[in-house]
Amino acid sequence: SANFAPDSLIAHRSQHNLLERSTLHIEPGQIAYLIINEQYTAANEPGDYPLDPDNIPQAETADILYLNTAATARRPWQSAYQPSQRRLDQPLTGQYTLSIHDPETVCRTIIENQTLELDDDYLDQTLSYHIDQTLIHEQISADDIDHQTEALQNFLKAWLRPQLKPLGLTLHDLRIARRTPGAPPQSAHPARPAAASATPA
């Protein structure tokens, strides 16, 4: 069985030996898939399943993907986005809250993207990628990020939900970490006292 850590939704076991008779145990609230030659079996619901050559012919090993469908995970995210006009002094970071509503789609996407080894990092990378693409598409400025945090947070939340839903993922919440507003470089605006009037949040 998979022992999920707190705020974990994905776990796997690589190259499980099917020639050694064993039992696949799945806890309530979990679903498991056997992955053989990049093909996955039908979902195994909670229970005990014998794994042996009689039940799974013509295969010696299988990867096992476990998905936690009963939990909601709260995880950190970090964006690599940099506005074109003024770079950020610190990366855009925060927390997101996510659950799995379509485990088969999550399984299929993980296989197609060859990201089985990532476990929950797959979720982090997926969310950060979509955040970066949204910020690039909308050409969000450093001023927007530094001074319109709540508006940007609400925008990202509303924009990302329909993008993640087809991936089998439900975004419940997204937060941007508290930031210290950046000031323009002094060399670029030597005579603007307003640049020094920004107070840390």
N, C-alpha and C positions, 0 to 999 in steps of 0.2 A: 504494500500500500504506500501511498505518498503521504509524507508528513509535511504538510504545508506550514511554512513559517507565517507569522502574522503579516497581513497585507500581501499575501502571495496567492496568485490565481493559476499559475502554470508550473508544472514540474515534469521531469522526464527521467527515464532510465534507458541508457544506451546499450544496445547489443545484448539484450537479455537472452540467455541460452535456453532455447526451446527444447533441446535434447535432454536437459535435466528436468525431469517432471517436477512442476511447482504449481503454486496456486496464485492467481491474480486476485488480490483482495482490494475491493473498492469500498471506501467509506461512504455513508450517506452524504449527499450534497456534492459528490464527485462523479466525474465521468472519465473513463479511460479508453484510449484507442491503441490498438496494436498497429504499428507501422512497419510494413515489410516491402522492401523494394519501392519505396516512395508511394505505396498504396496503403490506405488505412481501412481497418475493419469497421463494421458497424459499432456504434457506441456501446460500451459495456456499462450498464447501470450498476448501482451499488449491489454488492454481493461477492461471492467467491466463484472463480472460474478456473478450471484446470488448464494448465498450459503444458501440453505434451505433444509429441509427434503424431499421435492418433487424431487429435483435434485440429492440428495445424500442420497439414502435410507439406512436403517440399520446401520447408524453411527451417534453418538451423538457429537463426537469431531474429529478434524483433526489437525495435525501439518501442517503448511504452510512453505515451503522452497522457498525463493526468491533468484534468481541468477542474478547478474548484468553482462550481456553478452556484453555490449557495452563499458565497461570501462577497463582500464588497471591499476592495483594496484601496487604501489611501497611500499614494506613492509620490516621491518627489520628481520633478521634471526640470530640465534645463534647456534653454534655447541657444543655438549657435548664431542666431540672427544678429546682424549689425546693420543699422541704418546707413544709408549712403552719405548723408550730409554731415552727420556727427556721430562718431563711434560711441558706444556705451562704455562707461567706466567699469561697469560690472555686468556680467551676463544676466539675462532675464531668466528668473527661476521661479519656482512655486511648487504647489502640490495639486494633484488631481485625484479624484475618486471615481473608480471604475468597477464594472462588473461584466460578466460574460452572459449574454442572453441567447447566443446561438453557438454552442460548442462545436458543432460540425464545421461551420464556416471558419471558426478560429483554427481548428485542426487543419483544414484544407489550406488555409492561407499560410500557416506555419510551414507546412510541407512544401508548398510552391515557392516560398521565399527562402527555404533551406535555413530556417532559424530555430530548429528544434533545440539546439544546444544553449540558446539564450535564456530559456525559461522566462521569468518575469521581465528580464531586460528587453524582451520583444515588445512588451507593452510600453515601456519607457521610450524606446526608440521610435515606436509607431506614433505615439502622442507628440514627441518632440519634433518629428518630421512634419507632421501636419500643422503644428504651431508655426514652425519655420516657414513652410510654404504659404500659410495664411498671411503672415507678417510681410513676406516678400510680395505677395500678390496685392496686398492693400497698401504697400509702400508706407508702413507705419514709421513715423519719425521718432527720434530720440526724445523729443519734447512730449510726444504722445505717451511714450513709455514712462517717462519720468514724472509727468504731471497729470496724466489722465488714466491712472492705473485702474481705478474701479470701472471706468467705461470700457477700457481695453479688456479687462477681465470678463465682463459681461458679454462683450462682443465675441471673444474667443470661445466662450462657453456655448453660446448660441450657434456659432459657425461650425464648431467641431462636432457637435452631437450628430448631425446628419451625415457627416463624413465617416464617423466611426461606426455608426449603426450597421452599414453593409458589411463591415468586417466582423460582425458578431459581438461588438463591444458597446456597452451602454455607459456614457459619460454622465455621472451624477453631479459632479461639481468640479470646478477648476479655480484655483487661487493663484494670484501673483504675489510673490514674497514682498514684504515691505522693503522699499527702496529709498536710497538717499538721492534726491534729485541732483543730476549732474549739472555742471556749469560749463559754458563754452570756454575753450582755451584762452588764456589771457593774451597770448600773442596775436590771436585772431581779432580780439575786440579790446584793445588796450585802453580805450577811453569810455568804456561802458560800465559805470558803477552798478547798474542793475544786475550784472552777471554775478556780483558778490552778494546780492541780496537774497539769494536762494537759501532757505533755512532747511537744515536736515529734517527729514520726516521722523 
